[in-house]
Amino acid sequence: MKKNTFNILCIICILLISGLPEHVQGASQKQFTVVIDAGHGGNDPGAIGRRGREKNINLNVALKLGRLIENNCNNTRVVYTRKKDIFVPLHTRAEIANNAKADLFISIHTNSVASRSSKVCGTETYTLGLHRTQENLEVAKKENSVILIEDDYKQRYAGFNPNSAESYIIFEFLQDKYMSQSVSFATMIQQQFRQNARRADKGVHQAGFLVLRETSMPSVLIELGYITNPGEEAYLLSENGSSALAQSIYQAFLNYKQRSQKSTTSALPASKPEEDTITEQSAPQQEYAETLPSEEMVSEQASVQKSSRPTEKAQTAKPVFKIQILTSDRVLPSRSRLFKGLSPVSYYKENGIYKYTYGEGTDYNRILRLKRNKVDSKFKDAFIIAFKNGEKMNINQAIREFKKNR
C-alpha cells in the first residue's frame, strides 16, 4: 500500500512539473551569472580627483550594485573581480568572468580629463570595438594603460602598447558576436542614468578595451562620471550619488535580464553583432552609431522606411551593405533632426531596438566611400553592416563574398 501511494505521488509530481510553462521550467534550471568588475585597485588608483580616487568610487558602486542584485534577484549569481582594495590584472578580470561562464560582464570605471577643474561631466557606456573618435580612443588608452604595471605585459598582451594608436588597429575588423546584446544593455544603462539618476547622457560608444576583448559574453564598460569635475566628483563620492548610480545600473540589469530570458524562452534566433547606438532623447552629439549603408536611394523625399521585407536586391545571392547611423528605443519622426539631413533613412528592429541605416548596395567599396564622404562627418560612430536574402550576416563573411564575386 505504501509503495502504491509513493508511486502515485511521484506520478502526480511529474504531471505537475510537465504542466508548468516552459519559461517557468527553464527559469528554475538556468542560473543567471553576472560578473561585476570594479576597475583599478591596490597600487593602481585610476583617475585622481581633488578629494577622491577612482578605484574607491568604482568599488563602492560595484558593491552596492552587487548587493542590490543579491538581495532582490532569485536564481542569480553575482561574481566580483574584487571586493576590496587590491590590484587585479586585466587578463585575470576576464578570466574570472570566463571561468564563471558568466551571462553578463559589467566593468565599472570613473572618467577624467587633464584639468582637475574641468566642467566636462556626464556618464557614458562603452562596448567593444574600434574607436570612432579621438576622445573614445583616449578613454580606451587610459583604461588599458593599467597593463603597464603588470610584470609580463609585453608577452601577455602580445606586444600591445596601450599608448600607441597603431596598436588599436587590431579592433578594426573585430566582430563581437555579443555586440547586439552589449549595445542593448549599454543603451538601457544610459537611459536609467538619464531618467533616474538625472545625469548628463554622453551616450553609448565603442572603443578597444582589452578587458572587454578577452571576455566571452555580453560586456560593457561604464564611465560613471568625471572625477576631474569638482561638482561631479562630490556627487560620485556622496552616499546618495553612488547609490543612485548603482540603482540605475541595477534597474538596467533587471530590464536586460528579463528581455534576455524572454528571448531565450521564445526560441528567438541568436542576435547578430551590432556596434554603437543613439536614443531619440540623446543630444545631437550623443551618437552611438550602428552600421548599414544603403547604396540606392529608395525615394527622393525625406522619409523613414521600415526594412520589413527583403528588397529585390536583398533576394539575390549577393550581400547588401548598409551604413548604420544610430539606434533608438522608438520610431523616430521622418524629419527628425537626429538624421542630420541624411535621406532617405531606413530602419529595422532588433531585440526591441530600432536601428537606422543610410544607403545600401552590393558594392562594398561604394558604400565605404559613401560612409567616408557623406556620413562620417555627421555620424562619427557609424559603421557598415550587411544583409543577405533579408537576413543580417557577419560583415567579415560579407566582405569575403564581395571580394570573391568581383
Kinemage of the C-alpha trace (Angstrom):
@kinemage 1
@onewidth
@group {chain A} dominant
@subgroup {mainchain}
@vectorlist {calphas} color= white
{ca met a 1} P 0.000 0.000 0.000
{ca lys a 2} L 2.805 2.392 0.939
{ca lys a 3} L 4.588 1.557 -2.300
{ca asn a 4} L 1.475 2.324 -4.366
{ca thr a 5} L 0.965 5.608 -2.542
{ca phe a 6} L 4.583 6.577 -3.225
{ca asn a 7} L 4.237 5.744 -6.919
{ca ile a 8} L 1.033 7.773 -7.187
{ca leu a 9} L 2.710 10.776 -5.555
{ca cys a 10} L 5.643 10.504 -7.957
{ca ile a 11} L 3.302 10.428 -10.958
{ca ile a 12} L 1.422 13.493 -9.650
{ca cys a 13} L 4.683 15.417 -9.205
{ca ile a 14} L 5.820 14.569 -12.737
{ca leu a 15} L 2.496 15.685 -14.170
{ca leu a 16} L 2.599 18.954 -12.231
{ca ile a 17} L 6.139 19.742 -13.378
{ca ser a 18} L 5.426 18.838 -17.000
{ca gly a 19} L 2.380 21.067 -16.904
{ca leu a 20} L 4.406 24.144 -15.995
{ca pro a 21} L 5.032 26.637 -18.784
{ca glu a 22} L 8.403 26.135 -20.455
{ca his a 23} L 9.707 29.509 -19.364
{ca val a 24} L 8.992 28.633 -15.719
{ca gln a 25} L 10.771 25.303 -16.044
{ca gly a 26} L 13.711 26.965 -17.761
{ca ala a 27} L 13.921 29.642 -15.100
{ca ser a 28} L 14.301 27.023 -12.402
{ca gln a 29} L 17.077 25.282 -14.295
{ca lys a 30} L 19.248 28.114 -15.644
{ca gln a 31} L 21.026 30.322 -13.163
{ca phe a 32} L 21.973 33.765 -14.466
{ca thr a 33} L 25.556 34.737 -13.634
{ca val a 34} L 26.737 38.347 -13.683
{ca val a 35} L 30.334 39.416 -13.088
{ca ile a 36} L 30.828 42.883 -11.581
{ca asp a 37} L 34.263 44.357 -12.176
{ca ala a 38} L 35.362 47.340 -10.087
{ca gly a 39} L 38.081 48.945 -12.208
{ca his a 40} L 41.617 49.567 -10.904
{ca gly a 41} L 42.545 48.899 -7.247
{ca gly a 42} L 45.545 48.391 -4.976
{ca asn a 43} L 48.646 50.152 -6.326
{ca asp a 44} L 46.599 51.295 -9.338
{ca pro a 45} L 44.481 54.245 -8.155
{ca gly a 46} L 42.993 55.025 -11.555
{ca ala a 47} L 41.994 58.647 -12.083
{ca ile a 48} L 42.658 61.022 -9.178
{ca gly a 49} L 40.489 63.990 -8.257
{ca arg a 50} L 40.862 66.690 -5.644
{ca arg a 51} L 39.322 64.554 -2.914
{ca gly a 52} L 38.887 61.043 -4.200
{ca arg a 53} L 40.388 58.210 -6.184
{ca glu a 54} L 38.720 56.318 -8.967
{ca lys a 55} L 39.450 52.871 -7.515
{ca asn a 56} L 37.388 53.638 -4.397
{ca ile a 57} L 34.445 55.116 -6.293
{ca asn a 58} L 34.364 52.113 -8.615
{ca leu a 59} L 34.422 49.631 -5.742
{ca asn a 60} L 31.751 51.466 -3.778
{ca val a 61} L 29.296 51.444 -6.674
{ca ala a 62} L 30.204 47.848 -7.620
{ca leu a 63} L 29.489 46.546 -4.119
{ca lys a 64} L 26.205 48.446 -3.915
{ca leu a 65} L 25.146 47.067 -7.295
{ca gly a 66} L 26.079 43.549 -6.231
{ca arg a 67} L 24.093 43.794 -3.010
{ca leu a 68} L 21.012 45.011 -4.890
{ca ile a 69} L 21.181 42.008 -7.211
{ca glu a 70} L 21.946 39.518 -4.429
{ca asn a 71} L 19.118 40.770 -2.220
{ca asn a 72} L 16.448 41.058 -4.890
{ca cys a 73} L 17.138 38.630 -7.733
{ca asn a 74} L 16.400 34.963 -7.274
{ca asn a 75} L 18.356 32.416 -9.274
{ca thr a 76} L 21.106 34.949 -9.959
{ca arg a 77} L 24.760 34.525 -9.022
{ca val a 78} L 26.978 37.567 -8.526
{ca val a 79} L 30.731 37.196 -9.009
{ca tyr a 80} L 33.135 40.035 -8.188
{ca thr a 81} L 36.584 40.541 -9.701
{ca arg a 82} L 37.488 42.281 -6.441
{ca lys a 83} L 35.658 43.116 -3.210
{ca lys a 84} L 38.456 45.053 -1.549
{ca asp a 85} L 41.302 47.378 -2.431
{ca ile a 86} L 43.595 45.005 -4.334
{ca phe a 87} L 45.203 45.069 -7.759
{ca val a 88} L 43.778 42.603 -10.296
{ca pro a 89} L 45.416 42.381 -13.763
{ca leu a 90} L 43.152 42.974 -16.753
{ca his a 91} L 43.548 39.451 -18.109
{ca thr a 92} L 42.637 37.998 -14.698
{ca arg a 93} L 39.410 40.006 -14.616
{ca ala a 94} L 38.388 38.500 -17.937
{ca glu a 95} L 39.456 35.024 -16.805
{ca ile a 96} L 37.228 35.320 -13.731
{ca ala a 97} L 34.259 36.080 -15.985
{ca asn a 98} L 35.056 33.327 -18.472
{ca asn a 99} L 35.686 30.714 -15.784
{ca ala a 100} L 32.375 31.630 -14.140
{ca lys a 101} L 30.658 31.093 -17.522
{ca ala a 102} L 29.033 34.459 -16.936
{ca asp a 103} L 25.990 35.665 -18.829
{ca leu a 104} L 26.968 39.310 -18.417
{ca phe a 105} L 30.113 41.313 -17.571
{ca ile a 106} L 29.869 44.825 -16.085
{ca ser a 107} L 33.100 46.810 -15.695
{ca ile a 108} L 32.726 49.994 -13.626
{ca his a 109} L 35.041 52.979 -14.053
{ca thr a 110} L 35.249 56.728 -13.476
{ca asn a 111} L 36.266 59.195 -16.185
{ca ser a 112} L 38.727 62.085 -16.149
{ca val a 113} L 40.352 64.781 -18.255
{ca ala a 114} L 43.668 66.561 -17.825
{ca ser a 115} L 42.334 69.521 -15.832
{ca arg a 116} L 41.045 68.956 -12.294
{ca ser a 117} L 38.804 71.990 -12.614
{ca ser a 118} L 37.186 70.836 -15.839
{ca lys a 119} L 33.468 71.361 -16.432
{ca val a 120} L 33.196 68.221 -18.570
{ca cys a 121} L 30.621 65.912 -16.994
{ca gly a 122} L 28.284 63.039 -17.719
{ca thr a 123} L 28.013 59.274 -17.911
{ca glu a 124} L 28.838 57.089 -20.898
{ca thr a 125} L 28.880 53.359 -21.530
{ca tyr a 126} L 31.219 51.533 -23.889
{ca thr a 127} L 31.072 48.281 -25.798
{ca leu a 128} L 33.953 46.580 -27.565
{ca gly a 129} L 35.000 47.860 -30.982
{ca leu a 130} L 37.185 50.292 -32.858
{ca his a 131} L 37.057 53.868 -31.595
{ca arg a 132} L 35.357 56.305 -33.973
{ca thr a 133} L 36.638 59.490 -32.329
{ca gln a 134} L 39.873 60.654 -30.735
{ca glu a 135} L 38.002 61.150 -27.471
{ca asn a 136} L 36.908 57.494 -27.403
{ca leu a 137} L 40.489 56.415 -28.138
{ca glu a 138} L 41.803 58.481 -25.226
{ca val a 139} L 39.331 56.820 -22.846
{ca ala a 140} L 40.499 53.372 -24.005
{ca lys a 141} L 44.157 54.382 -23.646
{ca lys a 142} L 43.606 55.472 -20.043
{ca glu a 143} L 41.834 52.275 -19.062
{ca asn a 144} L 44.259 49.993 -20.923
{ca ser a 145} L 47.390 51.693 -19.552
{ca val a 146} L 46.999 49.686 -16.349
{ca ile a 147} L 48.723 46.761 -18.094
{ca leu a 148} L 51.994 48.712 -17.940
{ca ile a 149} L 52.334 47.933 -14.231
{ca glu a 150} L 51.978 44.199 -14.883
{ca asp a 151} L 55.326 42.380 -14.950
{ca asp a 152} L 54.844 40.388 -18.141
{ca tyr a 153} L 52.528 42.682 -20.089
{ca lys a 154} L 54.559 42.540 -23.335
{ca gln a 155} L 54.266 38.771 -23.506
{ca arg a 156} L 50.795 38.569 -22.008
{ca tyr a 157} L 49.284 41.082 -24.443
{ca ala a 158} L 51.387 40.154 -27.498
{ca gly a 159} L 53.268 43.457 -27.649
{ca phe a 160} L 50.160 45.623 -27.356
{ca asn a 161} L 51.108 49.208 -26.481
{ca pro a 162} L 48.154 50.970 -24.841
{ca asn a 163} L 49.626 54.393 -25.643
{ca ser a 164} L 50.112 53.753 -29.360
{ca ala a 165} L 47.211 54.421 -31.738
{ca glu a 166} L 48.669 51.820 -34.117
{ca ser a 167} L 48.088 49.059 -31.568
{ca tyr a 168} L 44.341 49.665 -31.760
{ca ile a 169} L 44.221 48.562 -35.393
{ca ile a 170} L 43.539 45.055 -34.039
{ca phe a 171} L 39.992 46.248 -33.275
{ca glu a 172} L 39.368 47.416 -36.869
{ca phe a 173} L 37.761 44.221 -38.152
{ca leu a 174} L 36.878 42.671 -34.834
{ca gln a 175} L 33.381 41.209 -34.910
{ca asp a 176} L 31.979 40.534 -31.464
{ca lys a 177} L 29.123 38.039 -31.649
{ca tyr a 178} L 27.721 39.540 -28.448
{ca met a 179} L 27.740 43.104 -29.790
{ca ser a 180} L 23.978 43.386 -30.171
{ca gln a 181} L 23.329 42.283 -26.587
{ca ser a 182} L 26.123 44.515 -25.285
{ca val a 183} L 24.801 47.579 -27.108
{ca ser a 184} L 21.268 46.819 -25.938
{ca phe a 185} L 22.382 46.652 -22.293
{ca ala a 186} L 24.571 49.749 -22.652
{ca thr a 187} L 21.594 51.676 -24.041
{ca met a 188} L 19.447 50.586 -21.091
{ca ile a 189} L 22.135 51.770 -18.667
{ca gln a 190} L 22.326 55.213 -20.256
{ca gln a 191} L 18.544 55.533 -20.205
{ca gln a 192} L 18.497 54.780 -16.485
{ca phe a 193} L 21.343 57.214 -15.772
{ca arg a 194} L 19.449 59.909 -17.629
{ca gln a 195} L 15.965 59.234 -16.309
{ca asn a 196} L 16.590 58.044 -12.744
{ca ala a 197} L 19.961 59.435 -11.672
{ca arg a 198} L 19.431 62.637 -13.711
{ca arg a 199} L 22.951 62.549 -15.107
{ca ala a 200} L 24.144 64.162 -18.327
{ca asp a 201} L 23.958 61.453 -21.019
{ca lys a 202} L 27.142 61.253 -23.102
{ca gly a 203} L 25.884 58.192 -24.925
{ca val a 204} L 26.897 54.672 -25.888
{ca his a 205} L 30.184 54.294 -27.742
{ca gln a 206} L 32.747 51.774 -28.919
{ca ala a 207} L 36.441 51.577 -28.136
{ca gly a 208} L 39.198 48.987 -27.842
{ca phe a 209} L 39.175 47.939 -24.198
{ca leu a 210} L 41.391 44.936 -23.527
{ca val a 211} L 39.268 43.744 -20.604
{ca leu a 212} L 36.205 43.535 -22.874
{ca arg a 213} L 38.146 41.915 -25.699
{ca glu a 214} L 39.065 38.957 -23.513
{ca thr a 215} L 35.553 38.189 -22.252
{ca ser a 216} L 33.244 35.626 -23.847
{ca met a 217} L 29.841 37.102 -23.033
{ca pro a 218} L 27.918 40.370 -23.468
{ca ser a 219} L 30.104 43.019 -21.818
{ca val a 220} L 30.075 46.746 -21.101
{ca leu a 221} L 32.422 49.260 -19.543
{ca ile a 222} L 30.696 52.081 -17.665
{ca glu a 223} L 32.176 55.526 -17.013
{ca leu a 224} L 30.208 56.836 -14.015
{ca gly a 225} L 31.241 60.469 -14.392
{ca tyr a 226} L 34.239 62.802 -14.275
{ca ile a 227} L 36.290 62.832 -11.110
{ca thr a 228} L 38.093 65.901 -12.503
{ca asn a 229} L 34.872 67.929 -12.385
{ca pro a 230} L 34.623 69.164 -8.757
{ca gly a 231} L 30.829 69.104 -8.739
{ca glu a 232} L 30.621 65.659 -10.273
{ca glu a 233} L 33.386 64.365 -8.010
{ca ala a 234} L 31.335 65.444 -4.993
{ca tyr a 235} L 28.353 63.563 -6.415
{ca leu a 236} L 30.409 60.417 -7.070
{ca leu a 237} L 31.792 60.469 -3.521
{ca ser a 238} L 28.418 61.070 -1.886
{ca glu a 239} L 26.240 58.305 -0.470
{ca asn a 240} L 23.233 59.480 -2.473
{ca gly a 241} L 25.199 59.774 -5.688
{ca ser a 242} L 26.824 56.345 -5.550
{ca ser a 243} L 23.503 54.771 -4.542
{ca ala a 244} L 21.641 56.440 -7.422
{ca leu a 245} L 24.235 55.233 -9.905
{ca ala a 246} L 24.159 51.679 -8.524
{ca gln a 247} L 20.345 51.706 -8.573
{ca ser a 248} L 20.351 52.852 -12.208
{ca ile a 249} L 22.688 50.054 -13.302
{ca tyr a 250} L 20.612 47.589 -11.269
{ca gln a 251} L 17.385 48.639 -12.995
{ca ala a 252} L 19.047 48.317 -16.388
{ca phe a 253} L 20.270 44.870 -15.331
{ca leu a 254} L 16.720 43.816 -14.431
{ca asn a 255} L 15.417 45.036 -17.793
{ca tyr a 256} L 18.204 43.300 -19.701
{ca lys a 257} L 17.847 40.041 -17.780
{ca gln a 258} L 14.091 39.980 -18.340
{ca arg a 259} L 14.475 40.636 -22.061
{ca ser a 260} L 17.280 38.102 -22.311
{ca gln a 261} L 15.179 35.397 -20.681
{ca lys a 262} L 12.200 36.228 -22.891
{ca ser a 263} L 14.386 35.891 -25.967
{ca thr a 264} L 15.675 32.541 -24.764
{ca thr a 265} L 12.286 31.101 -23.891
{ca ser a 266} L 10.783 32.352 -27.131
{ca ala a 267} L 13.492 30.483 -29.036
{ca leu a 268} L 14.486 33.595 -30.944
{ca pro a 269} L 17.474 33.325 -33.276
{ca ala a 270} L 20.782 34.442 -31.858
{ca ser a 271} L 21.470 38.148 -32.248
{ca lys a 272} L 23.983 39.270 -34.802
{ca pro a 273} L 26.715 41.736 -33.845
{ca glu a 274} L 25.991 45.448 -33.843
{ca glu a 275} L 28.065 48.458 -32.933
{ca asp a 276} L 27.145 51.818 -31.395
{ca thr a 277} L 23.672 53.305 -30.867
{ca ile a 278} L 21.753 56.516 -30.202
{ca thr a 279} L 18.470 57.166 -28.483
{ca glu a 280} L 15.832 59.668 -29.531
{ca gln a 281} L 16.255 61.662 -26.347
{ca ser a 282} L 20.006 61.970 -26.768
{ca ala a 283} L 21.536 65.288 -27.630
{ca pro a 284} L 22.944 65.661 -31.161
{ca gln a 285} L 26.498 64.933 -30.023
{ca gln a 286} L 25.428 61.724 -28.304
{ca glu a 287} L 25.739 59.458 -31.273
{ca tyr a 288} L 26.123 55.752 -30.907
{ca ala a 289} L 26.141 54.573 -34.452
{ca glu a 290} L 25.337 51.224 -35.908
{ca thr a 291} L 26.087 50.356 -39.492
{ca leu a 292} L 24.195 49.557 -42.620
{ca pro a 293} L 24.866 51.661 -45.702
{ca ser a 294} L 22.339 51.822 -48.475
{ca glu a 295} L 23.702 52.474 -51.873
{ca glu a 296} L 20.432 53.125 -53.643
{ca met a 297} L 18.049 55.854 -52.629
{ca val a 298} L 14.557 54.447 -52.394
{ca ser a 299} L 12.814 57.795 -52.827
{ca glu a 300} L 13.599 61.479 -53.265
{ca gln a 301} L 11.736 62.880 -50.272
{ca ala a 302} L 12.968 62.612 -46.704
{ca ser a 303} L 11.450 59.506 -45.230
{ca val a 304} L 11.968 56.717 -42.773
{ca gln a 305} L 11.285 53.347 -44.307
{ca lys a 306} L 10.915 50.105 -42.448
{ca ser a 307} L 13.081 47.317 -43.797
{ca ser a 308} L 10.494 44.668 -43.093
{ca arg a 309} L 10.851 42.642 -46.269
{ca pro a 310} L 13.836 41.724 -48.345
{ca thr a 311} L 14.122 44.042 -51.327
{ca glu a 312} L 14.610 42.675 -54.796
{ca lys a 313} L 18.300 43.237 -54.371
{ca ala a 314} L 18.348 41.502 -50.992
{ca gln a 315} L 16.808 38.425 -52.585
{ca thr a 316} L 19.870 37.983 -54.773
{ca ala a 317} L 22.758 35.793 -53.704
{ca lys a 318} L 24.958 38.828 -53.074
{ca pro a 319} L 25.298 40.538 -49.690
{ca val a 320} L 23.747 44.002 -49.393
{ca phe a 321} L 25.830 46.520 -47.446
{ca lys a 322} L 24.321 49.374 -45.422
{ca ile a 323} L 25.561 52.139 -43.112
{ca gln a 324} L 24.074 52.060 -39.658
{ca ile a 325} L 23.967 55.588 -38.264
{ca leu a 326} L 22.039 55.399 -34.996
{ca thr a 327} L 19.579 53.462 -32.864
{ca ser a 328} L 16.522 54.429 -30.854
{ca asp a 329} L 14.060 52.833 -28.472
{ca arg a 330} L 11.186 54.102 -30.653
{ca val a 331} L 10.327 55.031 -34.243
{ca leu a 332} L 11.705 58.482 -34.997
{ca pro a 333} L 9.804 61.131 -36.991
{ca ser a 334} L 10.635 61.095 -40.698
{ca arg a 335} L 12.272 64.524 -40.498
{ca ser a 336} L 13.986 64.030 -37.152
{ca arg a 337} L 16.942 66.336 -36.582
{ca leu a 338} L 18.869 63.286 -35.400
{ca phe a 339} L 19.247 62.179 -39.040
{ca lys a 340} L 21.252 65.372 -39.682
{ca gly a 341} L 19.868 65.839 -43.166
{ca leu a 342} L 20.531 62.322 -44.465
{ca ser a 343} L 17.686 60.984 -46.608
{ca pro a 344} L 16.201 58.549 -47.223
{ca val a 345} L 16.785 56.672 -43.991
{ca ser a 346} L 15.538 53.132 -43.325
{ca tyr a 347} L 15.290 51.147 -40.133
{ca tyr a 348} L 14.963 47.587 -38.922
{ca lys a 349} L 14.010 46.335 -35.478
{ca glu a 350} L 16.216 44.007 -33.461
{ca asn a 351} L 15.757 42.999 -29.825
{ca gly a 352} L 13.241 45.786 -29.316
{ca ile a 353} L 15.594 48.486 -30.640
{ca tyr a 354} L 15.038 50.437 -33.864
{ca lys a 355} L 18.241 50.621 -35.889
{ca tyr a 356} L 18.526 53.244 -38.610
{ca thr a 357} L 20.537 52.880 -41.798
{ca tyr a 358} L 21.527 55.058 -44.711
{ca gly a 359} L 22.451 53.869 -48.198
{ca glu a 360} L 22.533 50.317 -49.445
{ca gly a 361} L 24.106 48.326 -52.234
{ca thr a 362} L 26.046 45.227 -53.192
{ca asp a 363} L 29.271 47.155 -53.898
{ca tyr a 364} L 31.136 47.324 -50.590
{ca asn a 365} L 33.677 49.841 -51.897
{ca arg a 366} L 30.937 52.229 -52.965
{ca ile a 367} L 29.251 52.010 -49.575
{ca leu a 368} L 32.575 52.557 -47.856
{ca arg a 369} L 33.165 55.695 -49.970
{ca leu a 370} L 29.650 56.881 -49.178
{ca lys a 371} L 30.319 56.425 -45.484
{ca arg a 372} L 33.616 58.304 -45.597
{ca asn a 373} L 32.437 61.123 -47.870
{ca lys a 374} L 28.941 61.773 -46.566
{ca val a 375} L 28.300 60.007 -43.268
{ca asp a 376} L 31.443 60.113 -41.130
{ca ser a 377} L 31.353 63.895 -40.789
{ca lys a 378} L 27.807 63.663 -39.383
{ca phe a 379} L 27.974 60.328 -37.512
{ca lys a 380} L 31.483 59.586 -36.293
{ca asp a 381} L 30.411 56.264 -34.804
{ca ala a 382} L 28.673 54.970 -37.959
{ca phe a 383} L 29.667 51.555 -39.237
{ca ile a 384} L 28.875 49.171 -42.079
{ca ile a 385} L 26.693 46.079 -41.730
{ca ala a 386} L 25.459 43.524 -44.240
{ca phe a 387} L 22.315 41.598 -45.137
{ca lys a 388} L 21.798 38.587 -47.355
{ca asn a 389} L 18.376 37.445 -48.509
{ca gly a 390} L 16.874 39.821 -45.959
{ca glu a 391} L 18.834 38.363 -43.034
{ca lys a 392} L 21.644 40.112 -41.214
{ca met a 393} L 25.002 38.418 -41.695
{ca asn a 394} L 28.570 38.622 -40.412
{ca ile a 395} L 30.245 41.634 -42.019
{ca asn a 396} L 33.590 39.855 -42.481
{ca gln a 397} L 31.883 36.999 -44.316
{ca ala a 398} L 30.009 39.532 -46.455
{ca ile a 399} L 33.246 41.296 -47.414
{ca arg a 400} L 34.847 37.966 -48.309
{ca glu a 401} L 31.901 37.134 -50.564
{ca phe a 402} L 32.107 40.568 -52.167
{ca lys a 403} L 35.802 40.057 -52.977
{ca lys a 404} L 35.112 36.593 -54.348
{ca asn a 405} L 32.252 37.747 -56.589
{ca arg a 406} L 34.044 40.739 -58.077
